[in-house]
Every structure is written in structure tokens, then in C-alpha cells.
Amino acid sequence: MGLVLVRVVLPAVIAVAGFALLIIGGDSAQGAGIVLIGVAAIVVLANLFIRLSLRSERDREREESQRR
């Protein structure tokens, strides 16, 4: 459950806050909204890269154990 919060809920909440600032806010709030949307995208990409890295590491370990 904890990883779902970081992978899905956290970026979604950040993005919703960013869109809310874009719609409701003035000039500076709209700028902050754009930044928050970018941060949400970065969180999603970071999670994706970590998952890919872990999968690759498991694949290498499995291949190494098959060679033995």
C-alpha cells in the first residue's frame, strides 16, 4: 500500500494541485501550477526508472544463477 501511495497517489495529488492553481490563480499562482505539474511528471518518471532498474537487476541475478 505504501508504494502505491508514492507511485500513484502522490503524483496525482501534486498534479491536481497544479491544475487547480492554473485554473484559479493569478500570474504567480499559474507559474507555481506549471511547476507542480512538472514535479508530478518527475515523480512519475523517477518511479518508473527505479522500477526498471530493479527489474533489470533481478534479471541479471537470475541469468547469473542460471550460469552456475
The first five atom37 places (N, CA, C, CB, O) and aatype in JSON, in Angstrom:
{
  "aatype": [12, 7, 10, 19, 10, 19, 1, 19, 19, 10, 14, 0, 19, 9, 0, 19, 0, 7, 13, 0, 10, 10, 9, 9, 7, 7, 3, 15, 0, 5, 7, 0, 7, 9, 19, 10, 9, 7, 19, 0, 0, 9, 19, 19, 10, 0, 2, 10, 13, 9, 1, 10, 15, 10, 1, 15, 6, 1, 3, 1, 6, 1, 6, 6, 15, 5, 1, 1],
  "atom_mask": [
    [1, 1, 1, 1, 1],
    [1, 1, 1, 0, 1],
    [1, 1, 1, 1, 1],
    [1, 1, 1, 1, 1],
    [1, 1, 1, 1, 1],
    [1, 1, 1, 1, 1],
    [1, 1, 1, 1, 1],
    [1, 1, 1, 1, 1],
    [1, 1, 1, 1, 1],
    [1, 1, 1, 1, 1],
    [1, 1, 1, 1, 1],
    [1, 1, 1, 1, 1],
    [1, 1, 1, 1, 1],
    [1, 1, 1, 1, 1],
    [1, 1, 1, 1, 1],
    [1, 1, 1, 1, 1],
    [1, 1, 1, 1, 1],
    [1, 1, 1, 0, 1],
    [1, 1, 1, 1, 1],
    [1, 1, 1, 1, 1],
    [1, 1, 1, 1, 1],
    [1, 1, 1, 1, 1],
    [1, 1, 1, 1, 1],
    [1, 1, 1, 1, 1],
    [1, 1, 1, 0, 1],
    [1, 1, 1, 0, 1],
    [1, 1, 1, 1, 1],
    [1, 1, 1, 1, 1],
    [1, 1, 1, 1, 1],
    [1, 1, 1, 1, 1],
    [1, 1, 1, 0, 1],
    [1, 1, 1, 1, 1],
    [1, 1, 1, 0, 1],
    [1, 1, 1, 1, 1],
    [1, 1, 1, 1, 1],
    [1, 1, 1, 1, 1],
    [1, 1, 1, 1, 1],
    [1, 1, 1, 0, 1],
    [1, 1, 1, 1, 1],
    [1, 1, 1, 1, 1],
    [1, 1, 1, 1, 1],
    [1, 1, 1, 1, 1],
    [1, 1, 1, 1, 1],
    [1, 1, 1, 1, 1],
    [1, 1, 1, 1, 1],
    [1, 1, 1, 1, 1],
    [1, 1, 1, 1, 1],
    [1, 1, 1, 1, 1],
    [1, 1, 1, 1, 1],
    [1, 1, 1, 1, 1],
    [1, 1, 1, 1, 1],
    [1, 1, 1, 1, 1],
    [1, 1, 1, 1, 1],
    [1, 1, 1, 1, 1],
    [1, 1, 1, 1, 1],
    [1, 1, 1, 1, 1],
    [1, 1, 1, 1, 1],
    [1, 1, 1, 1, 1],
    [1, 1, 1, 1, 1],
    [1, 1, 1, 1, 1],
    [1, 1, 1, 1, 1],
    [1, 1, 1, 1, 1],
    [1, 1, 1, 1, 1],
    [1, 1, 1, 1, 1],
    [1, 1, 1, 1, 1],
    [1, 1, 1, 1, 1],
    [1, 1, 1, 1, 1],
    [1, 1, 1, 1, 1]
  ],
  "atom_positions": [
    [[0.82, -1.2, 0.0], [0.0, 0.0, 0.0], [0.86, 1.25, 0.0], [-0.94, 0.0, 1.21], [0.51, 2.25, -0.63]],
    [[2.0, 1.21, 0.7], [2.86, 2.38, 0.79], [3.45, 2.78, -0.56], [0.0, 0.0, 0.0], [3.57, 3.96, -0.86]],
    [[3.82, 1.76, -1.37], [4.39, 2.07, -2.68], [3.33, 2.64, -3.63], [5.01, 0.83, -3.29], [3.65, 3.46, -4.49]],
    [[2.09, 2.19, -3.48], [1.02, 2.73, -4.33], [0.84, 4.22, -4.03], [-0.32, 1.97, -4.09], [0.58, 5.01, -4.93]],
    [[0.99, 4.59, -2.77], [0.88, 5.99, -2.41], [1.94, 6.82, -3.1], [0.98, 6.16, -0.9], [1.67, 7.92, -3.6]],
    [[3.15, 6.31, -3.14], [4.25, 7.07, -3.74], [4.16, 7.04, -5.27], [5.61, 6.5, -3.29], [4.44, 8.04, -5.93]],
    [[3.77, 5.9, -5.83], [3.77, 5.76, -7.29], [2.57, 6.41, -7.96], [3.81, 4.31, -7.66], [2.69, 6.93, -9.07]],
    [[1.42, 6.38, -7.3], [0.2, 6.84, -7.97], [-0.41, 8.06, -7.28], [-0.82, 5.72, -8.01], [-0.65, 9.08, -7.92]],
    [[-0.64, 7.96, -5.99], [-1.39, 8.98, -5.28], [-0.6, 10.29, -5.17], [-1.78, 8.49, -3.88], [-1.14, 11.36, -5.41]],
    [[0.66, 10.2, -4.82], [1.47, 11.41, -4.66], [1.55, 12.24, -5.94], [2.88, 11.03, -4.22], [1.27, 13.44, -5.89]],
    [[1.91, 11.65, -7.09], [1.93, 12.47, -8.3], [0.55, 12.99, -8.7], [2.53, 11.68, -9.45], [0.42, 14.09, -9.23]],
    [[-0.5, 12.18, -8.45], [-1.85, 12.63, -8.79], [-2.25, 13.85, -7.96], [-2.85, 11.49, -8.58], [-2.83, 14.8, -8.49]],
    [[-1.95, 13.81, -6.67], [-2.29, 14.93, -5.79], [-1.51, 16.18, -6.18], [-2.01, 14.57, -4.31], [-2.05, 17.28, -6.21]],
    [[-0.24, 16.0, -6.49], [0.59, 17.14, -6.92], [0.04, 17.74, -8.21], [2.06, 16.71, -7.11], [-0.05, 18.96, -8.35]],
    [[-0.33, 16.87, -9.17], [-0.85, 17.36, -10.44], [-2.19, 18.06, -10.26], [-0.99, 16.2, -11.43], [-2.44, 19.09, -10.9]],
    [[-3.07, 17.52, -9.42], [-4.36, 18.16, -9.17], [-4.15, 19.54, -8.56], [-5.24, 17.29, -8.24], [-4.83, 20.5, -8.93]],
    [[-3.22, 19.64, -7.63], [-2.92, 20.95, -7.04], [-2.39, 21.91, -8.1], [-1.9, 20.81, -5.88], [-2.73, 23.1, -8.09]],
    [[-1.56, 21.4, -9.01], [-1.03, 22.24, -10.08], [-2.12, 22.73, -11.01], [0.0, 0.0, 0.0], [-2.14, 23.91, -11.39]],
    [[-3.03, 21.84, -11.39], [-4.14, 22.25, -12.27], [-5.06, 23.23, -11.57], [-4.93, 21.03, -12.74], [-5.58, 24.16, -12.19]],
    [[-5.28, 23.03, -10.27], [-6.12, 23.96, -9.51], [-5.49, 25.35, -9.51], [-6.33, 23.46, -8.06], [-6.19, 26.35, -9.67]],
    [[-4.19, 25.42, -9.32], [-3.52, 26.72, -9.35], [-3.57, 27.35, -10.74], [-2.06, 26.57, -8.9], [-3.69, 28.57, -10.87]],
    [[-3.49, 26.52, -11.78], [-3.59, 27.06, -13.14], [-4.95, 27.68, -13.39], [-3.32, 25.96, -14.16], [-5.06, 28.73, -14.01]],
    [[-5.99, 27.02, -12.91], [-7.35, 27.48, -13.18], [-7.73, 28.67, -12.31], [-8.34, 26.34, -12.97], [-8.3, 29.64, -12.8]],
    [[-7.41, 28.58, -11.02], [-7.9, 29.57, -10.05], [-6.97, 30.77, -9.91], [-8.09, 28.91, -8.71], [-7.43, 31.9, -9.78]],
    [[-5.66, 30.52, -9.94], [-4.7, 31.54, -9.52], [-4.42, 32.64, -10.51], [0.0, 0.0, 0.0], [-4.85, 32.61, -11.66]],
    [[-3.69, 33.59, -10.01], [-3.21, 34.7, -10.83], [-1.93, 34.3, -11.54], [0.0, 0.0, 0.0], [-1.66, 33.12, -11.74]],
    [[-1.14, 35.3, -11.92], [0.07, 35.02, -12.69], [1.08, 34.17, -11.93], [0.73, 36.32, -13.1], [1.56, 33.17, -12.46]],
    [[1.39, 34.55, -10.7], [2.38, 33.78, -9.94], [1.85, 32.41, -9.56], [2.8, 34.55, -8.69], [2.6, 31.44, -9.52]],
    [[0.56, 32.32, -9.27], [-0.02, 31.02, -8.93], [-0.05, 30.1, -10.14], [-1.45, 31.2, -8.37], [0.14, 28.89, -10.02]],
    [[-0.27, 30.67, -11.31], [-0.24, 29.85, -12.53], [1.17, 29.32, -12.78], [-0.74, 30.66, -13.74], [1.34, 28.18, -13.21]],
    [[2.16, 30.14, -12.52], [3.54, 29.67, -12.64], [3.84, 28.54, -11.68], [0.0, 0.0, 0.0], [4.5, 27.57, -12.03]],
    [[3.34, 28.67, -10.45], [3.52, 27.61, -9.47], [2.78, 26.35, -9.89], [3.04, 28.07, -8.09], [3.26, 25.24, -9.64]],
    [[1.62, 26.51, -10.52], [0.87, 25.36, -11.0], [1.63, 24.6, -12.07], [0.0, 0.0, 0.0], [1.65, 23.37, -12.07]],
    [[2.26, 25.33, -12.97], [3.06, 24.68, -14.01], [4.22, 23.92, -13.4], [3.58, 25.72, -15.02], [4.54, 22.81, -13.82]],
    [[4.85, 24.52, -12.41], [5.96, 23.85, -11.72], [5.47, 22.58, -11.03], [6.61, 24.81, -10.68], [6.14, 21.55, -11.1]],
    [[4.32, 22.64, -10.39], [3.79, 21.45, -9.7], [3.45, 20.34, -10.68], [2.55, 21.82, -8.89], [3.68, 19.17, -10.39]],
    [[2.93, 20.69, -11.83], [2.65, 19.67, -12.85], [3.96, 19.03, -13.32], [1.88, 20.28, -14.05], [4.02, 17.81, -13.52]],
    [[4.98, 19.83, -13.49], [6.3, 19.3, -13.85], [6.87, 18.4, -12.77], [0.0, 0.0, 0.0], [7.47, 17.37, -13.07]],
    [[6.68, 18.78, -11.52], [7.16, 17.95, -10.4], [6.44, 16.61, -10.39], [6.95, 18.68, -9.05], [7.06, 15.58, -10.14]],
    [[5.14, 16.63, -10.65], [4.38, 15.38, -10.7], [4.93, 14.47, -11.8], [2.88, 15.67, -10.94], [5.06, 13.26, -11.59]],
    [[5.25, 15.04, -12.95], [5.83, 14.24, -14.03], [7.19, 13.68, -13.64], [5.96, 15.09, -15.3], [7.5, 12.54, -13.97]],
    [[7.98, 14.46, -12.94], [9.3, 14.0, -12.49], [9.16, 12.85, -11.5], [10.11, 15.16, -11.86], [9.92, 11.89, -11.55]],
    [[8.19, 12.94, -10.59], [7.97, 11.86, -9.62], [7.57, 10.57, -10.35], [6.87, 12.26, -8.6], [8.06, 9.49, -10.0]],
    [[6.7, 10.69, -11.35], [6.3, 9.5, -12.12], [7.5, 8.91, -12.84], [5.19, 9.87, -13.13], [7.7, 7.69, -12.81]],
    [[8.3, 9.74, -13.48], [9.47, 9.25, -14.21], [10.5, 8.63, -13.26], [10.11, 10.38, -15.0], [11.1, 7.6, -13.59]],
    [[10.72, 9.24, -12.11], [11.67, 8.69, -11.15], [11.21, 7.31, -10.68], [11.84, 9.63, -9.93], [12.02, 6.38, -10.59]],
    [[9.93, 7.17, -10.4], [9.41, 5.86, -10.0], [9.56, 4.84, -11.13], [7.94, 5.97, -9.6], [9.9, 3.68, -10.88]],
    [[9.31, 5.26, -12.35], [9.45, 4.36, -13.49], [10.89, 3.9, -13.64], [8.98, 5.04, -14.78], [11.15, 2.71, -13.83]],
    [[11.83, 4.83, -13.55], [13.24, 4.47, -13.7], [13.71, 3.54, -12.58], [14.1, 5.72, -13.73], [14.49, 2.63, -12.82]],
    [[13.25, 3.77, -11.37], [13.62, 2.89, -10.26], [13.08, 1.49, -10.47], [13.11, 3.46, -8.94], [13.78, 0.51, -10.24]],
    [[11.82, 1.4, -10.92], [11.23, 0.08, -11.18], [11.97, -0.64, -12.29], [9.75, 0.22, -11.56], [12.23, -1.84, -12.19]],
    [[12.33, 0.08, -13.36], [13.08, -0.54, -14.45], [14.45, -1.01, -13.98], [13.24, 0.45, -15.61], [14.92, -2.07, -14.38]],
    [[15.09, -0.23, -13.15], [16.4, -0.59, -12.63], [16.33, -1.85, -11.77], [16.98, 0.56, -11.81], [17.17, -2.74, -11.89]],
    [[15.32, -1.92, -10.92], [15.17, -3.1, -10.07], [14.86, -4.34, -10.9], [14.08, -2.87, -9.03], [15.36, -5.42, -10.6]],
    [[14.04, -4.18, -11.92], [13.72, -5.31, -12.79], [14.96, -5.79, -13.51], [12.62, -4.93, -13.8], [15.2, -7.0, -13.62]],
    [[15.76, -4.86, -14.01], [16.99, -5.22, -14.71], [17.96, -5.94, -13.79], [17.64, -3.97, -15.3], [18.61, -6.9, -14.19]],
    [[18.05, -5.47, -12.55], [18.94, -6.11, -11.58], [18.48, -7.53, -11.29], [19.0, -5.3, -10.28], [19.31, -8.44, -11.19]],
    [[17.17, -7.74, -11.14], [16.65, -9.09, -10.9], [16.93, -9.99, -12.09], [15.14, -9.05, -10.62], [17.27, -11.17, -11.92]],
    [[16.79, -9.46, -13.3], [17.09, -10.25, -14.5], [18.55, -10.67, -14.54], [16.73, -9.46, -15.76], [18.86, -11.81, -14.88]],
    [[19.44, -9.75, -14.2], [20.87, -10.09, -14.18], [21.18, -11.15, -13.14], [21.71, -8.83, -13.92], [21.96, -12.06, -13.39]],
    [[20.58, -11.03, -11.97], [20.8, -12.02, -10.92], [20.29, -13.39, -11.35], [20.13, -11.59, -9.61], [20.93, -14.41, -11.08]],
    [[19.13, -13.42, -12.01], [18.57, -14.69, -12.48], [19.47, -15.31, -13.54], [17.16, -14.48, -13.04], [19.72, -16.51, -13.5]],
    [[19.97, -14.52, -14.49], [20.88, -15.02, -15.51], [22.16, -15.54, -14.89], [21.19, -13.94, -16.52], [22.68, -16.58, -15.31]],
    [[22.68, -14.83, -13.9], [23.91, -15.28, -13.25], [23.7, -16.6, -12.52], [24.41, -14.21, -12.26], [24.56, -17.47, -12.57]],
    [[22.56, -16.75, -11.86], [22.3, -18.01, -11.15], [22.1, -19.16, -12.12], [21.08, -17.87, -10.24], [22.4, -20.31, -11.78]],
    [[21.6, -18.9, -13.32], [21.43, -19.95, -14.32], [22.76, -20.38, -14.91], [20.49, -19.48, -15.43], [22.89, -21.52, -15.36]],
    [[23.73, -19.5, -14.92], [25.06, -19.85, -15.44], [25.81, -20.78, -14.51], [25.87, -18.58, -15.68], [26.68, -21.53, -14.94]],
    [[25.48, -20.73, -13.25], [26.21, -21.54, -12.26], [25.81, -22.97, -12.3], [26.0, -21.01, -10.88], [26.34, -23.78, -11.53]]
  ]
}
